[in-house]
Amino acid sequence: MRRARGGRLLLPLAALFLALLLISGCAAEGEDDEGTPVAAEAPMEDKEKAALYAAIGGFVGKAWNGSGLFPDPCGQTPIQGVSCDLLNGLWYPTVVSIGPVLDNSLQCAPDARFSPQLFDLRRLKSLTFYACFPATNPTAIPATNWDKLSGTLETLEFRSNPGLAGAIPASLGRLASLQSLVLVDNNLTGAVPPELGGLAKLRRLVLSGNGLSGPVPATLGGLKGLLKMDLSNNRLDGRIPPELAGLESLTLLDLRNNSLTGGLPEFVLGMPALQDLLLSSNPLLGGTLMPHGWEKMASLASLDLSNVGLAGAIPESMAAMPRLRFLALDHNRLSGAVPAKLAALPSIGAMYLNGNNLTGVLEFSARFYRRMGSRFASWDNPGLCAAETAGGAPTGVAVCKDAHDPPRVGVRDRVDGAGGKPEASSSLPTSSSPFGLSGRKVAGLWCLAMVMVL
């Protein structure tokens, strides 16, 4: 009886042992991108491994002992910021990211440089670095060898590098697989290369916060699949090229803080996917607001045209944009009456009309003023007054005594309770918010978002 009972116990134990063997065997094998079974500790070609060590060593310094610290960089001893893919049973580095993002991230040395072996990483899909080149280490983006990565590289991002100087190389236009090109807050100068217009797969182009000059290349109108274009905070000049009208998928066009001329381009009214049109602080842009066609911009949520030299009237047709949440027309030379229908914009959450030559009676309701609060500004329009309501007039605007009389108090003479003129501006200086917004403008968008959530 004891033997029988012992035999019954051995059977489940043997089954458990066999199951563990099967599980461990399955865990030791996998499949690569093409479905080929590979061992868990797949090898990496010596040439590929040497290129990875050399490429990283160029950035982080010669003292970095990659082979000693990370003998199996895609397996047992992974490198923070490096990812690998399996192909035909071999590991290939596909992502290299360097910069002080996490505590154990790779960080650049004071004498960081681009290593030629970087371009020997044959399967590289993404190359990014952050805060790698200080001003004390002026370095140029390599002008050659980018064609070696043309079939694989999809993301190229260099952020916050005051020492990354010189021109954007035209050879970046050979990266045929590139989907995202982000060169933000560096010290790049010269023209935007027209060759970038040949990046047929590009979805995001962000070159903000540099010292780029010259015109916006007309060739960028060939980026038919582009979703976001941000060339803000540079020294670009000339007209906004009409070829950009072909960017039918574009959701963001940000050209703030440049020296563009030629007026507000009418073709933007034919860009139905556009959600954010930000052109502020181009004081030489000039022109007028189109009198008709604003109803075509059914997706537009943010329109920032502050400090662009606009003249003429605010057209009533601007009240036909159903999703507009943010409107900034401040610090221009706009004149005439403020259309009362603007208050009926169904999604509006922030509106800035201050610093113009608007006149007449501001016929918005007390409920509108209460709802908008500091996210509505209309002061610094000497000929403007507000109809008297139970809630009073908006800040900095006189109450109209008679619709035919001028304002009782000029806004330029009005003071707040502390003896100073109330002031707010929707102009958008350089910042790190989602669209570079700051100050009251950020508060306007933030409050709007909270209201929508609630």
C-alpha positions as semicolon CSV with decimal commas, in nm:
position;residue;x (nm);y (nm);z (nm)
1;M;0,000;0,000;0,000
2;R;0,282;0,238;0,080
3;R;0,450;0,162;-0,252
4;A;0,127;0,222;-0,444
5;R;0,071;0,550;-0,266
6;G;0,431;0,650;-0,342
7;G;0,383;0,560;-0,707
8;R;0,078;0,781;-0,727
9;L;0,281;1,073;-0,589
10;L;0,563;1,019;-0,836
11;L;0,337;1,054;-1,138
12;P;0,230;1,417;-1,079
13;L;0,584;1,507;-0,976
14;A;0,719;1,362;-1,299
15;A;0,454;1,548;-1,498
16;L;0,545;1,874;-1,323
17;F;0,915;1,815;-1,391
18;L;0,843;1,748;-1,760
19;A;0,631;2,062;-1,783
20;L;0,912;2,270;-1,634
21;L;1,154;2,126;-1,888
22;L;0,919;2,211;-2,173
23;I;0,861;2,562;-2,043
24;S;1,233;2,628;-2,003
25;G;1,296;2,491;-2,350
26;C;1,032;2,717;-2,499
27;A;1,167;3,018;-2,310
28;A;1,514;2,958;-2,447
29;E;1,396;3,003;-2,801
30;G;1,204;3,269;-2,990
31;E;1,151;3,404;-3,337
32;D;1,308;3,698;-3,513
33;D;1,129;3,953;-3,730
34;E;1,104;3,701;-4,014
35;G;0,979;3,412;-3,799
36;T;1,308;3,223;-3,784
37;P;1,361;3,038;-3,451
38;V;1,658;3,180;-3,259
39;A;1,823;3,116;-2,925
40;A;1,754;3,355;-2,636
41;E;2,116;3,469;-2,643
42;A;2,132;3,551;-3,012
43;P;2,470;3,668;-3,136
44;M;2,565;4,008;-3,276
45;E;2,817;4,043;-3,552
46;D;3,153;4,167;-3,428
47;K;3,148;4,448;-3,685
48;E;2,806;4,565;-3,569
49;K;2,907;4,550;-3,203
50;A;3,229;4,744;-3,269
51;A;3,035;5,011;-3,459
52;L;2,792;5,047;-3,167
53;Y;3,071;5,087;-2,911
54;A;3,254;5,338;-3,130
55;A;2,941;5,540;-3,210
56;I;2,844;5,570;-2,842
57;G;3,204;5,631;-2,738
58;G;3,224;5,929;-2,967
59;F;2,944;6,093;-2,771
60;V;3,018;5,983;-2,415
61;G;3,399;5,994;-2,428
62;K;3,699;5,770;-2,486
63;A;3,706;5,656;-2,123
64;W;3,381;5,468;-2,175
65;N;3,462;5,096;-2,189
66;G;3,166;4,959;-2,381
67;S;3,301;4,610;-2,445
68;G;3,393;4,567;-2,078
69;L;3,073;4,707;-1,929
70;F;2,828;4,574;-2,188
71;P;2,968;4,261;-2,354
72;D;2,617;4,157;-2,462
73;P;2,451;4,496;-2,536
74;C;2,136;4,349;-2,688
75;G;2,100;4,064;-2,439
76;Q;2,221;4,008;-2,085
77;T;2,398;4,345;-2,045
78;P;2,173;4,601;-2,216
79;I;2,277;4,965;-2,259
80;Q;2,030;5,229;-2,138
81;G;1,901;5,411;-2,446
82;V;1,987;5,132;-2,691
83;S;1,727;4,897;-2,837
84;C;1,783;4,608;-3,073
85;D;1,584;4,399;-3,320
86;L;1,636;4,042;-3,434
87;L;1,685;3,971;-3,801
88;N;1,783;3,632;-3,941
89;G;1,894;3,517;-3,598
90;L;2,120;3,817;-3,533
91;W;2,086;4,124;-3,310
92;Y;2,104;4,469;-3,469
93;P;2,094;4,801;-3,278
94;T;1,795;4,998;-3,406
95;V;1,758;5,278;-3,147
96;V;2,032;5,496;-2,999
97;S;1,924;5,768;-2,753
98;I;2,175;5,973;-2,554
99;G;2,119;6,248;-2,299
100;P;2,026;6,315;-1,933
101;V;1,674;6,179;-1,947
102;L;1,699;5,910;-1,677
103;D;1,946;5,863;-1,393
104;N;2,128;5,588;-1,576
105;S;2,106;5,741;-1,923
106;L;2,417;5,779;-2,133
107;Q;2,540;6,139;-2,116
108;C;2,772;6,318;-2,350
109;A;3,127;6,411;-2,259
110;P;3,244;6,775;-2,279
111;D;3,431;6,686;-2,599
112;A;3,152;6,482;-2,759
113;R;3,176;6,423;-3,132
114;F;3,010;6,230;-3,413
115;S;3,196;5,906;-3,481
116;P;3,215;5,783;-3,844
117;Q;3,117;5,436;-3,716
118;L;2,771;5,576;-3,638
119;F;2,689;5,531;-4,004
120;D;2,794;5,164;-3,994
121;L;2,488;5,075;-3,784
122;R;2,311;4,924;-4,081
123;R;1,968;4,877;-3,919
124;L;1,948;5,204;-3,722
125;K;1,590;5,334;-3,712
126;S;1,610;5,609;-3,451
127;L;1,892;5,843;-3,344
128;T;1,822;6,103;-3,075
129;F;2,033;6,303;-2,836
130;Y;1,952;6,572;-2,583
131;A;2,182;6,832;-2,422
132;C;2,487;6,671;-2,576
133;F;2,686;6,963;-2,716
134;P;2,738;7,266;-2,488
135;A;2,836;7,606;-2,623
136;T;3,197;7,530;-2,526
137;N;3,202;7,242;-2,774
138;P;3,091;7,383;-3,112
139;T;3,014;7,092;-3,341
140;A;2,856;7,062;-3,684
141;I;2,615;6,794;-3,803
142;P;2,811;6,566;-4,038
143;A;2,759;6,663;-4,399
144;T;2,820;6,318;-4,547
145;N;2,738;5,949;-4,499
146;W;2,368;5,998;-4,420
147;D;2,289;5,808;-4,740
148;K;2,414;5,491;-4,563
149;L;2,111;5,514;-4,335
150;S;1,863;5,610;-4,606
151;G;1,689;5,274;-4,608
152;T;1,633;5,242;-4,232
153;L;1,646;5,570;-4,035
154;E;1,295;5,687;-3,945
155;T;1,358;5,930;-3,656
156;L;1,634;6,190;-3,619
157;E;1,607;6,424;-3,318
158;F;1,869;6,662;-3,176
159;R;1,737;6,876;-2,889
160;S;1,883;7,150;-2,666
161;N;2,240;7,159;-2,795
162;P;2,379;7,516;-2,787
163;G;2,703;7,389;-2,937
164;L;2,540;7,219;-3,235
165;A;2,623;7,489;-3,486
166;G;2,655;7,545;-3,857
167;A;2,414;7,454;-4,134
168;I;2,160;7,177;-4,165
169;P;2,329;6,952;-4,422
170;A;2,147;6,908;-4,749
171;S;2,238;6,539;-4,733
172;L;1,962;6,487;-4,474
173;G;1,733;6,504;-4,774
174;R;1,862;6,159;-4,875
175;L;1,708;5,987;-4,572
176;A;1,433;5,832;-4,778
177;S;1,274;5,647;-4,483
178;L;1,269;5,946;-4,245
179;Q;0,936;6,016;-4,078
180;S;1,038;6,259;-3,802
181;L;1,307;6,529;-3,823
182;V;1,333;6,732;-3,501
183;L;1,621;6,980;-3,460
184;V;1,504;7,196;-3,167
185;D;1,682;7,460;-2,957
186;N;2,024;7,419;-3,109
187;N;2,246;7,684;-3,268
188;L;2,193;7,593;-3,632
189;T;2,222;7,871;-3,888
190;G;2,188;7,922;-4,260
191;A;1,898;7,830;-4,482
192;V;1,642;7,554;-4,450
193;P;1,770;7,310;-4,715
194;P;1,528;7,280;-5,008
195;E;1,633;6,916;-5,028
196;L;1,418;6,843;-4,723
197;G;1,121;6,869;-4,956
198;G;1,222;6,533;-5,100
199;L;1,155;6,341;-4,777
200;A;0,840;6,177;-4,907
201;K;0,766;5,982;-4,587
202;L;0,814;6,274;-4,348
203;R;0,530;6,328;-4,101
204;R;0,690;6,576;-3,860
205;L;0,930;6,861;-3,936
206;V;1,038;7,068;-3,634
207;L;1,330;7,310;-3,672
208;S;1,233;7,563;-3,403
209;G;1,461;7,756;-3,172
210;N;1,763;7,795;-3,399
211;G;1,911;8,082;-3,601
212;L;1,788;7,973;-3,942
213;S;1,748;8,247;-4,201
214;G;1,625;8,299;-4,554
215;P;1,287;8,196;-4,698
216;V;1,066;7,901;-4,621
217;P;1,151;7,666;-4,910
218;A;0,869;7,620;-5,158
219;T;0,981;7,259;-5,194
220;L;0,832;7,180;-4,852
221;G;0,497;7,186;-5,029
222;G;0,594;6,846;-5,167
223;L;0,567;6,680;-4,825
224;K;0,217;6,553;-4,896
225;G;0,197;6,335;-4,585
226;L;0,330;6,599;-4,342
227;L;0,123;6,639;-4,025
228;K;0,324;6,897;-3,828
229;M;0,552;7,178;-3,942
230;D;0,720;7,398;-3,681
231;L;0,979;7,649;-3,802
232;S;0,917;7,895;-3,518
233;N;1,173;8,105;-3,331
234;N;1,419;8,154;-3,615
235;R;1,510;8,441;-3,850
236;L;1,318;8,334;-4,156
237;D;1,202;8,602;-4,396
238;G;1,012;8,643;-4,722
239;R;0,661;8,533;-4,808
240;I;0,494;8,217;-4,687
241;P;0,514;8,011;-5,008
242;P;0,180;7,931;-5,173
243;E;0,310;7,580;-5,241
244;L;0,230;7,496;-4,878
245;A;-0,133;7,485;-4,987
246;G;-0,062;7,130;-5,102
247;L;-0,013;7,009;-4,743
248;E;-0,365;6,874;-4,716
249;S;-0,287;6,655;-4,413
250;L;-0,118;6,930;-4,211
251;T;-0,261;6,977;-3,860
252;L;-0,002;7,221;-3,719
253;L;0,165;7,515;-3,895
254;D;0,384;7,710;-3,654
255;L;0,589;7,996;-3,800
256;R;0,594;8,222;-3,492
257;N;0,876;8,461;-3,408
258;N;1,030;8,513;-3,751
259;S;1,045;8,804;-3,998
260;L;0,799;8,682;-4,259
261;T;0,629;8,925;-4,497
262;G;0,357;8,924;-4,761
263;G;0,042;8,909;-4,551
264;L;-0,172;8,627;-4,422
265;P;-0,185;8,369;-4,704
266;E;-0,537;8,306;-4,827
267;F;-0,456;7,944;-4,905
268;V;-0,480;7,851;-4,534
269;L;-0,857;7,865;-4,574
270;G;-0,826;7,564;-4,802
271;M;-0,644;7,345;-4,549
272;P;-0,933;7,153;-4,388
273;A;-0,716;6,939;-4,157
274;L;-0,540;7,238;-3,998
275;Q;-0,595;7,251;-3,622
276;D;-0,334;7,504;-3,508
277;L;-0,224;7,806;-3,713
278;L;0,039;8,002;-3,520
279;L;0,197;8,302;-3,693
280;S;0,241;8,551;-3,408
281;S;0,539;8,783;-3,369
282;N;0,604;8,830;-3,738
283;P;0,562;9,209;-3,717
284;L;0,635;9,261;-4,087
285;L;0,376;9,013;-4,212
286;G;0,104;9,277;-4,257
287;G;-0,208;9,239;-4,466
288;T;-0,569;9,196;-4,360
289;L;-0,798;8,921;-4,242
290;M;-0,980;8,750;-4,529
291;P;-1,343;8,870;-4,531
292;H;-1,490;8,531;-4,623
293;G;-1,408;8,162;-4,616
294;W;-1,333;8,109;-4,247
295;E;-1,617;7,858;-4,227
296;K;-1,398;7,620;-4,431
297;M;-1,163;7,584;-4,135
298;A;-1,383;7,331;-3,961
299;S;-1,095;7,173;-3,766
300;L;-0,916;7,488;-3,650
301;A;-0,877;7,502;-3,272
302;S;-0,601;7,764;-3,223
303;L;-0,549;8,077;-3,430
304;D;-0,267;8,304;-3,315
305;L;-0,217;8,616;-3,527
306;S;-0,091;8,851;-3,256
307;N;0,173;9,111;-3,344
308;V;0,178;9,048;-3,718
309;G;0,087;9,400;-3,842
310;L;-0,272;9,321;-3,942
311;A;-0,491;9,613;-4,048
312;G;-0,857;9,648;-4,142
313;A;-1,164;9,496;-3,983
314;I;-1,238;9,172;-3,802
315;P;-1,476;8,988;-4,037
316;E;-1,797;8,848;-3,897
317;S;-1,729;8,524;-4,086
318;M;-1,462;8,435;-3,829
319;A;-1,749;8,341;-3,598
320;A;-1,825;8,041;-3,821
321;M;-1,538;7,821;-3,699
322;P;-1,709;7,552;-3,489
323;R;-1,400;7,416;-3,308
324;L;-1,208;7,737;-3,247
325;R;-1,101;7,747;-2,883
326;F;-0,823;8,004;-2,890
327;L;-0,822;8,332;-3,083
328;A;-0,543;8,590;-3,056
329;L;-0,558;8,907;-3,267
330;D;-0,390;9,137;-3,017
331;H;-0,116;9,394;-3,083
332;N;-0,209;9,470;-3,442
333;R;-0,368;9,768;-3,617
334;L;-0,718;9,628;-3,653
335;S;-0,999;9,883;-3,669
336;G;-1,375;9,903;-3,679
337;A;-1,631;9,726;-3,463
338;V;-1,591;9,390;-3,289
339;P;-1,847;9,147;-3,437
340;A;-2,091;9,050;-3,162
341;K;-2,113;8,699;-3,309
342;L;-1,759;8,620;-3,190
343;A;-1,903;8,562;-2,844
344;A;-2,119;8,286;-2,991
345;L;-1,825;8,077;-3,108
346;P;-1,937;7,741;-2,968
347;S;-1,595;7,624;-2,847
348;I;-1,420;7,950;-2,763
349;G;-1,227;7,953;-2,437
350;A;-0,975;8,236;-2,482
351;M;-0,991;8,554;-2,690
352;Y;-0,738;8,839;-2,709
353;L;-0,829;9,160;-2,892
354;N;-0,621;9,409;-2,691
355;G;-0,374;9,654;-2,838
356;N;-0,558;9,749;-3,158
357;N;-0,760;10,045;-3,292
358;L;-1,102;9,885;-3,249
359;T;-1,395;10,122;-3,198
360;G;-1,763;10,127;-3,113
361;V;-1,960;9,925;-2,863
362;L;-1,843;9,585;-2,743
363;E;-2,174;9,401;-2,737
364;F;-2,089;9,085;-2,546
365;S;-2,302;8,959;-2,259
366;A;-2,215;8,967;-1,890
367;R;-2,231;8,588;-1,895
368;F;-1,958;8,583;-2,162
369;Y;-1,731;8,807;-1,953
370;R;-1,785;8,595;-1,642
371;R;-1,714;8,273;-1,827
372;M;-1,399;8,401;-1,995
373;G;-1,254;8,598;-1,705
374;S;-0,888;8,687;-1,764
375;R;-0,891;8,480;-2,081
376;F;-1,065;8,769;-2,257
377;A;-0,873;9,091;-2,321
378;S;-0,993;9,396;-2,514
379;W;-0,818;9,689;-2,346
380;D;-0,580;9,928;-2,519
381;N;-0,840;10,008;-2,787
382;P;-0,897;10,384;-2,725
383;G;-1,221;10,403;-2,923
384;L;-1,383;10,095;-2,775
385;C;-1,641;10,086;-2,499
386;A;-1,862;9,816;-2,354
387;A;-2,236;9,810;-2,315
388;E;-2,335;9,833;-1,952
389;T;-2,436;9,497;-1,807
390;A;-2,516;9,360;-1,465
391;G;-2,167;9,224;-1,450
392;G;-2,004;9,552;-1,554
393;A;-1,756;9,604;-1,832
394;P;-1,451;9,391;-1,906
395;T;-1,121;9,494;-1,751
396;G;-0,968;9,806;-1,900
397;V;-1,268;9,903;-2,117
398;A;-1,492;10,198;-2,039
399;V;-1,868;10,164;-2,001
400;C;-2,052;10,335;-2,285
401;K;-2,274;10,621;-2,167
402;D;-2,437;10,647;-2,505
403;A;-2,391;10,441;-2,815
404;H;-2,313;10,762;-3,008
405;D;-2,069;10,904;-2,755
406;P;-1,700;10,820;-2,730
407;P;-1,581;10,610;-2,435
408;R;-1,591;10,784;-2,101
409;V;-1,236;10,676;-2,011
410;G;-0,964;10,608;-2,263
411;V;-0,808;10,269;-2,207
412;R;-0,459;10,413;-2,232
413;D;-0,546;10,631;-1,930
414;R;-0,726;10,368;-1,726
415;V;-0,554;10,226;-1,419
416;D;-0,622;9,925;-1,205
417;G;-0,669;9,920;-0,829
418;A;-0,296;9,920;-0,768
419;G;-0,240;10,230;-0,981
420;G;-0,100;10,050;-1,283
421;K;-0,244;9,981;-1,627
422;P;-0,378;9,626;-1,658
423;E;-0,170;9,433;-1,902
424;A;-0,181;9,093;-2,065
425;S;-0,042;8,976;-2,389
426;S;-0,108;8,669;-2,597
427;S;0,220;8,703;-2,780
428;L;0,405;8,374;-2,768
429;P;0,771;8,389;-2,667
430;T;0,988;8,081;-2,673
431;S;0,875;7,822;-2,421
432;S;0,844;7,450;-2,368
433;S;0,466;7,417;-2,355
434;P;0,290;7,208;-2,622
435;F;0,281;7,494;-2,873
436;G;0,540;7,716;-2,712
437;L;0,265;7,900;-2,519
438;S;0,334;8,093;-2,202
439;G;0,190;8,346;-1,958
440;R;-0,181;8,420;-1,972
441;K;-0,208;8,239;-2,302
442;V;-0,110;7,910;-2,144
443;A;-0,351;7,983;-1,861
444;G;-0,626;8,039;-2,117
445;L;-0,568;7,709;-2,287
446;W;-0,522;7,525;-1,955
447;C;-0,844;7,661;-1,809
448;L;-1,021;7,575;-2,133
449;A;-0,896;7,218;-2,115
450;M;-1,013;7,186;-1,754
451;V;-1,358;7,320;-1,843
452;M;-1,384;7,068;-2,127
453;V;-1,282;6,783;-1,895
454;L;-1,533;6,887;-1,629
